[in-house]
Amino acid sequence: MEQQLVKVRLETRKWGKAVTIIEGLDAKSVDLSNLAGKLKSSCACGGTAKNDTIMLQGDHREKVKKLLVQHGFPESSIEVH
């Protein structure tokens, strides 16, 4: 995988619901829906993949970083906010 900066951040949606947002993934080199499915099952949460971002329900920032490293993303290219 070429060098791509992956940003993992937390957003608060209406009614104070936390959403983990993973952006910066290259849709051409990564199957986003497949990766989203793996992340959702590993984090035991709902989510979606659209517009080159993956959204997971809840705060899973640290877990997502570990899972992305396991999937071959270099740890140095993953930013957690």
N, C-alpha and C positions, 0 to 999 in steps of 0.2 A: 504494500500500500504506500502510495506516495505520501509525502509530508502534507498532512492536512491538519489544521488546528480545529480540534473538536471542543466545543464549549458545552459544559453541563451546568445548568443553572436552575434555580428554583423560582417559580412565579406563584403568586397567590391569586387565585381566581375568585369569582364571586362566592359569597358565604364563607370566605376564609379557607377555601380548599387549596391545598398545596399541589402544584403540578411540576414535575421535573421535566425540563426541556433540554433535549440533546440536539445541538445544531452544528453545522460545519462539516457534516458527513457528505462525501461525494457520492451522489446517487448513481453515478456511472460505474464506480468501482465497488460499491457496497449495495447489497440487496436490502433496502431499507425495511421493507415489510417483513422479510425473514429475520433481520436483526431485531426489529421491534417485537416480533413474536417471541424470540429467545429472551429478550430483556423482560417482557411482560411475565413470562412464565417463571423466570428466575426471581423476580421481585414480587410475584404473586399479586399483580395489580392489573388494572385496565390501562389502555393507552391506544395511541394511533400513530401512524407514520404518514405525513403529508407535507408537501412543499419543502422537501429536503430536511425536515426536522422530525424528531420522534418525541412524542409527549407521553409521559407516564403519570398516572394518578398517584399522588403522594410524594414524599421526600425520599428519593433513592439515590442521592448524588454520589455518596461514597461507594455504594454497591455497584452503581452503573460504571464508575471509573474502573473498579476491579474487573468487572465483566468485559469492558471494552479492551482492557489490557490482555485478558485471556483470549479475546477474539483477534489478537494480532495488532492492535493499535499501539504505537509507542507511547509509553507513559508520559514522556516529555511533551507530546502534542495534545494532551488532554488537560483542559483548564476547568477547574471546578470553582464555581462562584457561590 
